[in-house]
Amino acid sequence: MICHKFAILSEGGALQLQASMTTTSILDPVAERIELLLAKYEALVQTNRLLTEEIEAVRKERDSLQSRLKAARARVDDLIERLPANREAS
């Protein structure tokens, strides 16, 4: 009988897989695959965080541009209202 013991540790925010085995076994490739998947997971979490921050920045920029557009439209409407009503095109 082969005894296997696995533990997932969090060290400084990084996930690591620790395996304690009494004998070398066919589970070594599985442990390597799990470590690779954990590394990919951490990369995806980081990418997701960066994309979320970028989305928030783009939303703020959009809101600012919408506000500026609204103000510009109000100024144009005000200028149009100031034009003499009886002014003829030349």
N, CA, C and O atoms as a CHARMM CRD file, in Angstrom:
* protein
*
  360
    1    1 MET  N      0.84600  -1.18100   0.00000 PROA 1      0.00000
    2    1 MET  CA     0.00000   0.00000   0.00000 PROA 1      0.00000
    3    1 MET  C      0.89000   1.24300   0.00000 PROA 1      0.00000
    4    1 MET  O      1.84100   1.34000   0.77600 PROA 1      0.00000
    5    2 ILE  N      0.56800   2.19200  -0.88200 PROA 2      0.00000
    6    2 ILE  CA     1.31700   3.44800  -0.97800 PROA 2      0.00000
    7    2 ILE  C      0.51300   4.52800  -0.28200 PROA 2      0.00000
    8    2 ILE  O     -0.68200   4.68400  -0.53400 PROA 2      0.00000
    9    3 CYS  N      1.16000   5.26200   0.58100 PROA 3      0.00000
   10    3 CYS  CA     0.49900   6.33600   1.32700 PROA 3      0.00000
   11    3 CYS  C      0.86900   7.67100   0.69200 PROA 3      0.00000
   12    3 CYS  O      2.04900   7.98100   0.52800 PROA 3      0.00000
   13    4 HSD  N     -0.13100   8.45100   0.33800 PROA 4      0.00000
   14    4 HSD  CA     0.08900   9.77000  -0.26500 PROA 4      0.00000
   15    4 HSD  C     -0.56400  10.82800   0.60300 PROA 4      0.00000
   16    4 HSD  O     -1.66700  10.64200   1.11700 PROA 4      0.00000
   17    5 LYS  N      0.12600  11.92500   0.75200 PROA 5      0.00000
   18    5 LYS  CA    -0.40400  13.03100   1.54000 PROA 5      0.00000
   19    5 LYS  C     -0.14100  14.31300   0.76400 PROA 5      0.00000
   20    5 LYS  O      1.00600  14.62700   0.44800 PROA 5      0.00000
   21    6 PHE  N     -1.20700  15.05700   0.45500 PROA 6      0.00000
   22    6 PHE  CA    -1.08200  16.30800  -0.28500 PROA 6      0.00000
   23    6 PHE  C     -1.57100  17.44800   0.58300 PROA 6      0.00000
   24    6 PHE  O     -2.51300  17.29200   1.35900 PROA 6      0.00000
   25    7 ALA  N     -0.93500  18.58100   0.45100 PROA 7      0.00000
   26    7 ALA  CA    -1.35800  19.77900   1.16900 PROA 7      0.00000
   27    7 ALA  C     -1.19700  20.96900   0.24500 PROA 7      0.00000
   28    7 ALA  O     -0.19100  21.09900  -0.45200 PROA 7      0.00000
   29    8 ILE  N     -2.19400  21.83300   0.24500 PROA 8      0.00000
   30    8 ILE  CA    -2.10500  23.07100  -0.52600 PROA 8      0.00000
   31    8 ILE  C     -1.80300  24.18800   0.46700 PROA 8      0.00000
   32    8 ILE  O     -2.56300  24.42200   1.40700 PROA 8      0.00000
   33    9 LEU  N     -0.70000  24.86300   0.24700 PROA 9      0.00000
   34    9 LEU  CA    -0.25100  25.91900   1.14300 PROA 9      0.00000
   35    9 LEU  C     -0.34100  27.26900   0.46000 PROA 9      0.00000
   36    9 LEU  O     -0.16800  27.37600  -0.75400 PROA 9      0.00000
   37   10 SER  N     -0.61000  28.28700   1.23500 PROA 10     0.00000
   38   10 SER  CA    -0.59400  29.65200   0.72100 PROA 10     0.00000
   39   10 SER  C      0.57000  30.35500   1.39000 PROA 10     0.00000
   40   10 SER  O      0.57700  30.56600   2.60300 PROA 10     0.00000
   41   11 GLU  N      1.55700  30.71600   0.57800 PROA 11     0.00000
   42   11 GLU  CA     2.75400  31.36700   1.10500 PROA 11     0.00000
   43   11 GLU  C      2.93200  32.69100   0.38100 PROA 11     0.00000
   44   11 GLU  O      3.27000  32.71400  -0.80200 PROA 11     0.00000
   45   12 GLY  N      2.70600  33.79100   1.08500 PROA 12     0.00000
   46   12 GLY  CA     2.84300  35.10100   0.46600 PROA 12     0.00000
   47   12 GLY  C      1.85400  35.31400  -0.67100 PROA 12     0.00000
   48   12 GLY  O      2.17100  35.98200  -1.65400 PROA 12     0.00000
   49   13 GLY  N      0.66600  34.75400  -0.54300 PROA 13     0.00000
   50   13 GLY  CA    -0.34600  34.90500  -1.58200 PROA 13     0.00000
   51   13 GLY  C     -0.19800  33.92000  -2.71700 PROA 13     0.00000
   52   13 GLY  O     -1.05900  33.87700  -3.59600 PROA 13     0.00000
   53   14 ALA  N      0.86200  33.12200  -2.73600 PROA 14     0.00000
   54   14 ALA  CA     1.07300  32.16600  -3.82200 PROA 14     0.00000
   55   14 ALA  C      0.65900  30.78500  -3.34300 PROA 14     0.00000
   56   14 ALA  O      0.98700  30.36600  -2.23300 PROA 14     0.00000
   57   15 LEU  N     -0.06200  30.09600  -4.19600 PROA 15     0.00000
   58   15 LEU  CA    -0.49000  28.74900  -3.85700 PROA 15     0.00000
   59   15 LEU  C      0.59200  27.76600  -4.25500 PROA 15     0.00000
   60   15 LEU  O      1.20600  27.89000  -5.31500 PROA 15     0.00000
   61   16 GLN  N      0.81500  26.80000  -3.40400 PROA 16     0.00000
   62   16 GLN  CA     1.80300  25.77500  -3.69200 PROA 16     0.00000
   63   16 GLN  C      1.22200  24.42500  -3.31600 PROA 16     0.00000
   64   16 GLN  O      0.41400  24.31700  -2.39300 PROA 16     0.00000
   65   17 LEU  N      1.63400  23.41900  -4.02500 PROA 17     0.00000
   66   17 LEU  CA     1.21500  22.06400  -3.72100 PROA 17     0.00000
   67   17 LEU  C      2.39600  21.33700  -3.11600 PROA 17     0.00000
   68   17 LEU  O      3.49100  21.31200  -3.67700 PROA 17     0.00000
   69   18 GLN  N      2.15200  20.74800  -1.96600 PROA 18     0.00000
   70   18 GLN  CA     3.19600  19.97600  -1.32500 PROA 18     0.00000
   71   18 GLN  C      2.72500  18.53300  -1.24900 PROA 18     0.00000
   72   18 GLN  O      1.61200  18.26400  -0.79800 PROA 18     0.00000
   73   19 ALA  N      3.56100  17.61000  -1.68400 PROA 19     0.00000
   74   19 ALA  CA     3.20500  16.20300  -1.63100 PROA 19     0.00000
   75   19 ALA  C      4.22600  15.46400  -0.80400 PROA 19     0.00000
   76   19 ALA  O      5.43300  15.64100  -0.96400 PROA 19     0.00000
   77   20 SER  N      3.72300  14.63900   0.07700 PROA 20     0.00000
   78   20 SER  CA     4.60200  13.81500   0.88200 PROA 20     0.00000
   79   20 SER  C      4.24600  12.37000   0.56800 PROA 20     0.00000
   80   20 SER  O      3.15100  11.91500   0.89700 PROA 20     0.00000
   81   21 MET  N      5.16100  11.64400  -0.06600 PROA 21     0.00000
   82   21 MET  CA     4.89000  10.27400  -0.45800 PROA 21     0.00000
   83   21 MET  C      5.95900   9.35100   0.09900 PROA 21     0.00000
   84   21 MET  O      7.13600   9.69800   0.19500 PROA 21     0.00000
   85   22 THR  N      5.50900   8.18800   0.45300 PROA 22     0.00000
   86   22 THR  CA     6.46300   7.21600   0.97700 PROA 22     0.00000
   87   22 THR  C      7.27200   6.57600  -0.13600 PROA 22     0.00000
   88   22 THR  O      8.38400   6.10600   0.10600 PROA 22     0.00000
   89   23 THR  N      6.74000   6.54900  -1.35100 PROA 23     0.00000
   90   23 THR  CA     7.46900   5.99700  -2.49500 PROA 23     0.00000
   91   23 THR  C      7.24000   6.86400  -3.70700 PROA 23     0.00000
   92   23 THR  O      6.25400   7.59600  -3.78500 PROA 23     0.00000
   93   24 THR  N      8.17000   6.77800  -4.66900 PROA 24     0.00000
   94   24 THR  CA     7.97700   7.47000  -5.93400 PROA 24     0.00000
   95   24 THR  C      6.85000   6.75000  -6.65800 PROA 24     0.00000
   96   24 THR  O      6.82000   5.52100  -6.71800 PROA 24     0.00000
   97   25 SER  N      5.95000   7.50800  -7.19200 PROA 25     0.00000
   98   25 SER  CA     4.78500   6.86000  -7.79500 PROA 25     0.00000
   99   25 SER  C      4.35500   7.55000  -9.07500 PROA 25     0.00000
  100   25 SER  O      4.98000   8.50000  -9.54600 PROA 25     0.00000
  101   26 ILE  N      3.30100   7.05300  -9.59800 PROA 26     0.00000
  102   26 ILE  CA     2.74400   7.63600 -10.82100 PROA 26     0.00000
  103   26 ILE  C      2.04000   8.96000 -10.53500 PROA 26     0.00000
  104   26 ILE  O      1.61100   9.64200 -11.46500 PROA 26     0.00000
  105   27 LEU  N      1.92000   9.32500  -9.28100 PROA 27     0.00000
  106   27 LEU  CA     1.27200  10.59100  -8.93800 PROA 27     0.00000
  107   27 LEU  C      2.18200  11.79500  -9.12700 PROA 27     0.00000
  108   27 LEU  O      1.70500  12.92800  -9.07600 PROA 27     0.00000
  109   28 ASP  N      3.46800  11.58800  -9.34300 PROA 28     0.00000
  110   28 ASP  CA     4.37900  12.71100  -9.57200 PROA 28     0.00000
  111   28 ASP  C      3.94400  13.56900 -10.75700 PROA 28     0.00000
  112   28 ASP  O      3.92600  14.79400 -10.63400 PROA 28     0.00000
  113   29 PRO  N      3.59200  12.97400 -11.90400 PROA 29     0.00000
  114   29 PRO  CA     3.12000  13.81700 -13.01900 PROA 29     0.00000
  115   29 PRO  C      1.82400  14.55200 -12.68100 PROA 29     0.00000
  116   29 PRO  O      1.59600  15.66900 -13.14700 PROA 29     0.00000
  117   30 VAL  N      0.98400  13.92300 -11.87300 PROA 30     0.00000
  118   30 VAL  CA    -0.26200  14.57900 -11.46300 PROA 30     0.00000
  119   30 VAL  C      0.06400  15.78900 -10.59200 PROA 30     0.00000
  120   30 VAL  O     -0.53000  16.85500 -10.75600 PROA 30     0.00000
  121   31 ALA  N      1.00100  15.62400  -9.67400 PROA 31     0.00000
  122   31 ALA  CA     1.39100  16.73900  -8.81100 PROA 31     0.00000
  123   31 ALA  C      1.98200  17.87300  -9.64200 PROA 31     0.00000
  124   31 ALA  O      1.69500  19.04300  -9.38600 PROA 31     0.00000
  125   32 GLU  N      2.80300  17.53800 -10.63300 PROA 32     0.00000
  126   32 GLU  CA     3.36000  18.57000 -11.51000 PROA 32     0.00000
  127   32 GLU  C      2.25900  19.29100 -12.27400 PROA 32     0.00000
  128   32 GLU  O      2.28900  20.51300 -12.42500 PROA 32     0.00000
  129   33 ARG  N      1.29300  18.52700 -12.75100 PROA 33     0.00000
  130   33 ARG  CA     0.16900  19.12400 -13.49700 PROA 33     0.00000
  131   33 ARG  C     -0.63500  20.05900 -12.59100 PROA 33     0.00000
  132   33 ARG  O     -1.05600  21.13500 -13.01500 PROA 33     0.00000
  133   34 ILE  N     -0.84100  19.63900 -11.34800 PROA 34     0.00000
  134   34 ILE  CA    -1.58100  20.47600 -10.40100 PROA 34     0.00000
  135   34 ILE  C     -0.81900  21.76300 -10.13800 PROA 34     0.00000
  136   34 ILE  O     -1.42200  22.83400 -10.08000 PROA 34     0.00000
  137   35 GLU  N      0.49000  21.67800  -9.97600 PROA 35     0.00000
  138   35 GLU  CA     1.29400  22.87700  -9.76800 PROA 35     0.00000
  139   35 GLU  C      1.20500  23.81400 -10.97000 PROA 35     0.00000
  140   35 GLU  O      1.12200  25.03100 -10.80900 PROA 35     0.00000
  141   36 LEU  N      1.22200  23.24100 -12.17500 PROA 36     0.00000
  142   36 LEU  CA     1.08400  24.04300 -13.39200 PROA 36     0.00000
  143   36 LEU  C     -0.28900  24.72000 -13.44100 PROA 36     0.00000
  144   36 LEU  O     -0.40100  25.89500 -13.79300 PROA 36     0.00000
  145   37 LEU  N     -1.32000  23.97100 -13.08800 PROA 37     0.00000
  146   37 LEU  CA    -2.67200  24.54100 -13.08100 PROA 37     0.00000
  147   37 LEU  C     -2.80200  25.64700 -12.03500 PROA 37     0.00000
  148   37 LEU  O     -3.47000  26.65200 -12.27800 PROA 37     0.00000
  149   38 LEU  N     -2.17100  25.47000 -10.87800 PROA 38     0.00000
  150   38 LEU  CA    -2.20300  26.51600  -9.85600 PROA 38     0.00000
  151   38 LEU  C     -1.49300  27.78000 -10.34100 PROA 38     0.00000
  152   38 LEU  O     -1.94900  28.89400 -10.08400 PROA 38     0.00000
  153   39 ALA  N     -0.38400  27.59900 -11.03800 PROA 39     0.00000
  154   39 ALA  CA     0.33100  28.76400 -11.58200 PROA 39     0.00000
  155   39 ALA  C     -0.52400  29.47900 -12.62400 PROA 39     0.00000
  156   39 ALA  O     -0.57500  30.70800 -12.65400 PROA 39     0.00000
  157   40 LYS  N     -1.19200  28.71000 -13.47500 PROA 40     0.00000
  158   40 LYS  CA    -2.07300  29.31600 -14.47800 PROA 40     0.00000
  159   40 LYS  C     -3.23700  30.02900 -13.80200 PROA 40     0.00000
  160   40 LYS  O     -3.64300  31.11000 -14.22800 PROA 40     0.00000
  161   41 TYR  N     -3.77000  29.42100 -12.74700 PROA 41     0.00000
  162   41 TYR  CA    -4.86600  30.04400 -12.00500 PROA 41     0.00000
  163   41 TYR  C     -4.43300  31.39400 -11.43900 PROA 41     0.00000
  164   41 TYR  O     -5.15400  32.38500 -11.56100 PROA 41     0.00000
  165   42 GLU  N     -3.24800  31.42900 -10.81700 PROA 42     0.00000
  166   42 GLU  CA    -2.74400  32.68100 -10.25800 PROA 42     0.00000
  167   42 GLU  C     -2.55900  33.73800 -11.34200 PROA 42     0.00000
  168   42 GLU  O     -2.85100  34.91400 -11.12200 PROA 42     0.00000
  169   43 ALA  N     -2.07400  33.32100 -12.51300 PROA 43     0.00000
  170   43 ALA  CA    -1.90800  34.26300 -13.62100 PROA 43     0.00000
  171   43 ALA  C     -3.26500  34.79100 -14.07900 PROA 43     0.00000
  172   43 ALA  O     -3.40100  35.97800 -14.37800 PROA 43     0.00000
  173   44 LEU  N     -4.26100  33.92200 -14.13400 PROA 44     0.00000
  174   44 LEU  CA    -5.60500  34.34900 -14.54000 PROA 44     0.00000
  175   44 LEU  C     -6.23200  35.29200 -13.51000 PROA 44     0.00000
  176   44 LEU  O     -6.91900  36.24700 -13.87500 PROA 44     0.00000
  177   45 VAL  N     -5.99600  35.02500 -12.23700 PROA 45     0.00000
  178   45 VAL  CA    -6.50900  35.92000 -11.19400 PROA 45     0.00000
  179   45 VAL  C     -5.88200  37.30200 -11.35000 PROA 45     0.00000
  180   45 VAL  O     -6.57800  38.31300 -11.25000 PROA 45     0.00000
  181   46 GLN  N     -4.57900  37.35200 -11.59200 PROA 46     0.00000
  182   46 GLN  CA    -3.87800  38.62800 -11.78400 PROA 46     0.00000
  183   46 GLN  C     -4.41100  39.35000 -13.02200 PROA 46     0.00000
  184   46 GLN  O     -4.67000  40.55200 -12.97700 PROA 46     0.00000
  185   47 THR  N     -4.57300  38.62400 -14.11600 PROA 47     0.00000
  186   47 THR  CA    -5.09300  39.21200 -15.34800 PROA 47     0.00000
  187   47 THR  C     -6.49900  39.75100 -15.12400 PROA 47     0.00000
  188   47 THR  O     -6.83200  40.84200 -15.58600 PROA 47     0.00000
  189   48 ASN  N     -7.31900  38.99000 -14.41700 PROA 48     0.00000
  190   48 ASN  CA    -8.68300  39.42900 -14.12500 PROA 48     0.00000
  191   48 ASN  C     -8.67300  40.71000 -13.30500 PROA 48     0.00000
  192   48 ASN  O     -9.46200  41.62000 -13.56200 PROA 48     0.00000
  193   49 ARG  N     -7.78500  40.78400 -12.32100 PROA 49     0.00000
  194   49 ARG  CA    -7.69100  41.99500 -11.48800 PROA 49     0.00000
  195   49 ARG  C     -7.31100  43.20200 -12.33800 PROA 49     0.00000
  196   49 ARG  O     -7.90000  44.27400 -12.20100 PROA 49     0.00000
  197   50 LEU  N     -6.32400  43.02500 -13.21600 PROA 50     0.00000
  198   50 LEU  CA    -5.88900  44.12400 -14.07000 PROA 50     0.00000
  199   50 LEU  C     -6.99800  44.55400 -15.03400 PROA 50     0.00000
  200   50 LEU  O     -7.19900  45.74800 -15.25500 PROA 50     0.00000
  201   51 LEU  N     -7.71000  43.59600 -15.60100 PROA 51     0.00000
  202   51 LEU  CA    -8.79900  43.92300 -16.51900 PROA 51     0.00000
  203   51 LEU  C     -9.94200  44.62800 -15.79200 PROA 51     0.00000
  204   51 LEU  O    -10.56100  45.54100 -16.34000 PROA 51     0.00000
  205   52 THR  N    -10.21900  44.21000 -14.57000 PROA 52     0.00000
  206   52 THR  CA   -11.26000  44.86900 -13.77400 PROA 52     0.00000
  207   52 THR  C    -10.88500  46.32100 -13.50000 PROA 52     0.00000
  208   52 THR  O    -11.72800  47.21500 -13.58300 PROA 52     0.00000
  209   53 GLU  N     -9.61900  46.54800 -13.17300 PROA 53     0.00000
  210   53 GLU  CA    -9.15400  47.92100 -12.95600 PROA 53     0.00000
  211   53 GLU  C     -9.25700  48.74300 -14.23800 PROA 53     0.00000
  212   53 GLU  O     -9.64800  49.91000 -14.20400 PROA 53     0.00000
  213   54 GLU  N     -8.90400  48.13100 -15.36900 PROA 54     0.00000
  214   54 GLU  CA    -8.97700  48.83300 -16.64900 PROA 54     0.00000
  215   54 GLU  C    -10.41900  49.17500 -17.00700 PROA 54     0.00000
  216   54 GLU  O    -10.69500  50.26400 -17.50900 PROA 54     0.00000
  217   55 ILE  N    -11.33000  48.25400 -16.75300 PROA 55     0.00000
  218   55 ILE  CA   -12.74900  48.50700 -17.01900 PROA 55     0.00000
  219   55 ILE  C    -13.23000  49.69100 -16.18500 PROA 55     0.00000
  220   55 ILE  O    -13.94800  50.55500 -16.68700 PROA 55     0.00000
  221   56 GLU  N    -12.84000  49.73000 -14.92600 PROA 56     0.00000
  222   56 GLU  CA   -13.25400  50.84000 -14.05900 PROA 56     0.00000
  223   56 GLU  C    -12.70500  52.17000 -14.56700 PROA 56     0.00000
  224   56 GLU  O    -13.41300  53.17700 -14.55000 PROA 56     0.00000
  225   57 ALA  N    -11.46300  52.18400 -15.01600 PROA 57     0.00000
  226   57 ALA  CA   -10.87000  53.41500 -15.55000 PROA 57     0.00000
  227   57 ALA  C    -11.60300  53.85900 -16.81800 PROA 57     0.00000
  228   57 ALA  O    -11.85300  55.05000 -17.00500 PROA 57     0.00000
  229   58 VAL  N    -11.94500  52.91200 -17.68200 PROA 58     0.00000
  230   58 VAL  CA   -12.65600  53.24400 -18.91700 PROA 58     0.00000
  231   58 VAL  C    -14.05600  53.76100 -18.59300 PROA 58     0.00000
  232   58 VAL  O    -14.54000  54.68700 -19.24400 PROA 58     0.00000
  233   59 ARG  N    -14.70200  53.17700 -17.60300 PROA 59     0.00000
  234   59 ARG  CA   -16.04000  53.66000 -17.20000 PROA 59     0.00000
  235   59 ARG  C    -15.96600  55.09000 -16.68500 PROA 59     0.00000
  236   59 ARG  O    -16.82100  55.91400 -17.00700 PROA 59     0.00000
  237   60 LYS  N    -14.94100  55.38700 -15.88300 PROA 60     0.00000
  238   60 LYS  CA   -14.78600  56.75600 -15.37200 PROA 60     0.00000
  239   60 LYS  C    -14.53700  57.73100 -16.51600 PROA 60     0.00000
  240   60 LYS  O    -15.08900  58.83100 -16.53100 PROA 60     0.00000
  241   61 GLU  N    -13.70500  57.32600 -17.47400 PROA 61     0.00000
  242   61 GLU  CA   -13.44300  58.18800 -18.62400 PROA 61     0.00000
  243   61 GLU  C    -14.71200  58.40400 -19.43400 PROA 61     0.00000
  244   61 GLU  O    -14.98800  59.52200 -19.86800 PROA 61     0.00000
  245   62 ARG  N    -15.49000  57.33600 -19.64100 PROA 62     0.00000
  246   62 ARG  CA   -16.75100  57.45400 -20.36600 PROA 62     0.00000
  247   62 ARG  C    -17.69800  58.41800 -19.66600 PROA 62     0.00000
  248   62 ARG  O    -18.31100  59.26900 -20.31100 PROA 62     0.00000
  249   63 ASP  N    -17.81900  58.28700 -18.34600 PROA 63     0.00000
  250   63 ASP  CA   -18.70600  59.16900 -17.58700 PROA 63     0.00000
  251   63 ASP  C    -18.26200  60.62500 -17.70000 PROA 63     0.00000
  252   63 ASP  O    -19.09100  61.52500 -17.83100 PROA 63     0.00000
  253   64 SER  N    -16.95500  60.84800 -17.64800 PROA 64     0.00000
  254   64 SER  CA   -16.41900  62.20300 -17.78700 PROA 64     0.00000
  255   64 SER  C    -16.72500  62.76100 -19.17700 PROA 64     0.00000
  256   64 SER  O    -17.13100  63.91500 -19.31000 PROA 64     0.00000
  257   65 LEU  N    -16.53000  61.94400 -20.20600 PROA 65     0.00000
  258   65 LEU  CA   -16.80200  62.39900 -21.57400 PROA 65     0.00000
  259   65 LEU  C    -18.28800  62.67000 -21.77500 PROA 65     0.00000
  260   65 LEU  O    -18.65400  63.62300 -22.46200 PROA 65     0.00000
  261   66 GLN  N    -19.13900  61.85000 -21.18800 PROA 66     0.00000
  262   66 GLN  CA   -20.58500  62.08900 -21.30700 PROA 66     0.00000
  263   66 GLN  C    -20.96900  63.40600 -20.63000 PROA 66     0.00000
  264   66 GLN  O    -21.80400  64.15400 -21.13800 PROA 66     0.00000
  265   67 SER  N    -20.35900  63.67600 -19.49400 PROA 67     0.00000
  266   67 SER  CA   -20.63200  64.92900 -18.78600 PROA 67     0.00000
  267   67 SER  C    -20.16900  66.13400 -19.60400 PROA 67     0.00000
  268   67 SER  O    -20.87900  67.13400 -19.71000 PROA 67     0.00000
  269   68 ARG  N    -18.96300  66.02500 -20.18600 PROA 68     0.00000
  270   68 ARG  CA   -18.44600  67.11400 -21.02000 PROA 68     0.00000
  271   68 ARG  C    -19.32900  67.32200 -22.25500 PROA 68     0.00000
  272   68 ARG  O    -19.57400  68.46000 -22.65500 PROA 68     0.00000
  273   69 LEU  N    -19.80400  66.23400 -22.85500 PROA 69     0.00000
  274   69 LEU  CA   -20.68000  66.33400 -24.02300 PROA 69     0.00000
  275   69 LEU  C    -21.99200  67.02700 -23.65700 PROA 69     0.00000
  276   69 LEU  O    -22.48700  67.87300 -24.40200 PROA 69     0.00000
  277   70 LYS  N    -22.54300  66.66400 -22.51500 PROA 70     0.00000
  278   70 LYS  CA   -23.78600  67.28600 -22.06500 PROA 70     0.00000
  279   70 LYS  C    -23.59500  68.79700 -21.87100 PROA 70     0.00000
  280   70 LYS  O    -24.44800  69.59300 -22.26500 PROA 70     0.00000
  281   71 ALA  N    -22.47000  69.18100 -21.26200 PROA 71     0.00000
  282   71 ALA  CA   -22.19000  70.60500 -21.04700 PROA 71     0.00000
  283   71 ALA  C    -21.99600  71.32100 -22.38000 PROA 71     0.00000
  284   71 ALA  O    -22.48200  72.43800 -22.55400 PROA 71     0.00000
  285   72 ALA  N    -21.29600  70.69900 -23.32000 PROA 72     0.00000
  286   72 ALA  CA   -21.07200  71.31100 -24.63400 PROA 72     0.00000
  287   72 ALA  C    -22.39200  71.48200 -25.37500 PROA 72     0.00000
  288   72 ALA  O    -22.61300  72.50900 -26.01600 PROA 72     0.00000
  289   73 ARG  N    -23.25900  70.49700 -25.29400 PROA 73     0.00000
  290   73 ARG  CA   -24.57800  70.60900 -25.94700 PROA 73     0.00000
  291   73 ARG  C    -25.38100  71.75000 -25.35700 PROA 73     0.00000
  292   73 ARG  O    -26.05400  72.49100 -26.07300 PROA 73     0.00000
  293   74 ALA  N    -25.30100  71.88400 -24.03400 PROA 74     0.00000
  294   74 ALA  CA   -26.02800  72.97800 -23.37800 PROA 74     0.00000
  295   74 ALA  C    -25.50100  74.32600 -23.85500 PROA 74     0.00000
  296   74 ALA  O    -26.28400  75.24600 -24.08900 PROA 74     0.00000
  297   75 ARG  N    -24.17000  74.45600 -24.00500 PROA 75     0.00000
  298   75 ARG  CA   -23.59600  75.71800 -24.49400 PROA 75     0.00000
  299   75 ARG  C    -24.02600  75.99200 -25.93200 PROA 75     0.00000
  300   75 ARG  O    -24.35500  77.13000 -26.26900 PROA 75     0.00000
  301   76 VAL  N    -24.02600  74.97600 -26.77600 PROA 76     0.00000
  302   76 VAL  CA   -24.44800  75.14900 -28.18000 PROA 76     0.00000
  303   76 VAL  C    -25.91400  75.54400 -28.23200 PROA 76     0.00000
  304   76 VAL  O    -26.29600  76.44500 -28.97900 PROA 76     0.00000
  305   77 ASP  N    -26.73800  74.86300 -27.43500 PROA 77     0.00000
  306   77 ASP  CA   -28.17300  75.21700 -27.40600 PROA 77     0.00000
  307   77 ASP  C    -28.35900  76.66300 -26.95500 PROA 77     0.00000
  308   77 ASP  O    -29.20300  77.37800 -27.49500 PROA 77     0.00000
  309   78 ASP  N    -27.57800  77.09300 -25.97400 PROA 78     0.00000
  310   78 ASP  CA   -27.66300  78.47400 -25.49700 PROA 78     0.00000
  311   78 ASP  C    -27.26300  79.45500 -26.60200 PROA 78     0.00000
  312   78 ASP  O    -27.91300  80.48500 -26.78200 PROA 78     0.00000
  313   79 LEU  N    -26.19400  79.13700 -27.34300 PROA 79     0.00000
  314   79 LEU  CA   -25.77300  80.00100 -28.44400 PROA 79     0.00000
  315   79 LEU  C    -26.82600  80.05800 -29.54600 PROA 79     0.00000
  316   79 LEU  O    -27.07100  81.11900 -30.12200 PROA 79     0.00000
  317   80 ILE  N    -27.43800  78.93700 -29.83400 PROA 80     0.00000
  318   80 ILE  CA   -28.49600  78.91000 -30.86700 PROA 80     0.00000
  319   80 ILE  C    -29.65900  79.78900 -30.43700 PROA 80     0.00000
  320   80 ILE  O    -30.23400  80.50200 -31.26000 PROA 80     0.00000
  321   81 GLU  N    -30.01100  79.74600 -29.16300 PROA 81     0.00000
  322   81 GLU  CA   -31.12300  80.56100 -28.67900 PROA 81     0.00000
  323   81 GLU  C    -30.79100  82.05100 -28.73300 PROA 81     0.00000
  324   81 GLU  O    -31.70400  82.87200 -28.81900 PROA 81     0.00000
  325   82 ARG  N    -29.52700  82.41700 -28.68400 PROA 82     0.00000
  326   82 ARG  CA   -29.12800  83.82300 -28.73400 PROA 82     0.00000
  327   82 ARG  C    -29.14100  84.38800 -30.15000 PROA 82     0.00000
  328   82 ARG  O    -29.13200  85.60500 -30.33400 PROA 82     0.00000
  329   83 LEU  N    -29.16300  83.51400 -31.14400 PROA 83     0.00000
  330   83 LEU  CA   -29.17800  84.00700 -32.52700 PROA 83     0.00000
  331   83 LEU  C    -30.47600  84.77200 -32.78300 PROA 83     0.00000
  332   83 LEU  O    -31.54700  84.36700 -32.33100 PROA 83     0.00000
  333   84 PRO  N    -30.36900  85.85200 -33.49600 PROA 84     0.00000
  334   84 PRO  CA   -31.59800  86.62200 -33.81300 PROA 84     0.00000
  335   84 PRO  C    -32.54600  85.74600 -34.64100 PROA 84     0.00000
  336   84 PRO  O    -32.13700  85.06800 -35.58300 PROA 84     0.00000
  337   85 ALA  N    -33.80600  85.78600 -34.26000 PROA 85     0.00000
  338   85 ALA  CA   -34.81600  84.95500 -34.91700 PROA 85     0.00000
  339   85 ALA  C    -35.06000  85.39500 -36.34500 PROA 85     0.00000
  340   85 ALA  O    -35.42300  84.57700 -37.19000 PROA 85     0.00000
  341   86 ASN  N    -34.86900  86.65200 -36.62400 PROA 86     0.00000
  342   86 ASN  CA   -35.17200  87.14800 -37.96600 PROA 86     0.00000
  343   86 ASN  C    -33.93100  87.24300 -38.85000 PROA 86     0.00000
  344   86 ASN  O    -34.00200  87.82000 -39.93600 PROA 86     0.00000
  345   87 ARG  N    -32.82400  86.70400 -38.42500 PROA 87     0.00000
  346   87 ARG  CA   -31.60000  86.76200 -39.20400 PROA 87     0.00000
  347   87 ARG  C    -31.73300  85.86600 -40.41700 PROA 87     0.00000
  348   87 ARG  O    -32.14400  84.71200 -40.29300 PROA 87     0.00000
  349   88 GLU  N    -31.39900  86.37000 -41.56800 PROA 88     0.00000
  350   88 GLU  CA   -31.51900  85.61800 -42.81300 PROA 88     0.00000
  351   88 GLU  C    -30.15000  85.13100 -43.25800 PROA 88     0.00000
  352   88 GLU  O    -29.13600  85.78500 -43.01600 PROA 88     0.00000
  353   89 ALA  N    -30.13400  83.99300 -43.90300 PROA 89     0.00000
  354   89 ALA  CA   -28.86900  83.44200 -44.41800 PROA 89     0.00000
  355   89 ALA  C    -28.41700  84.28300 -45.57900 PROA 89     0.00000
  356   89 ALA  O    -29.23400  84.70100 -46.39900 PROA 89     0.00000
  357   90 SER  N    -27.11500  84.54300 -45.66500 PROA 90     0.00000
  358   90 SER  CA   -26.59400  85.37000 -46.75300 PROA 90     0.00000
  359   90 SER  C    -26.25500  84.54000 -47.93600 PROA 90     0.00000
  360   90 SER  O    -25.80100  85.06800 -48.95100 PROA 90     0.00000
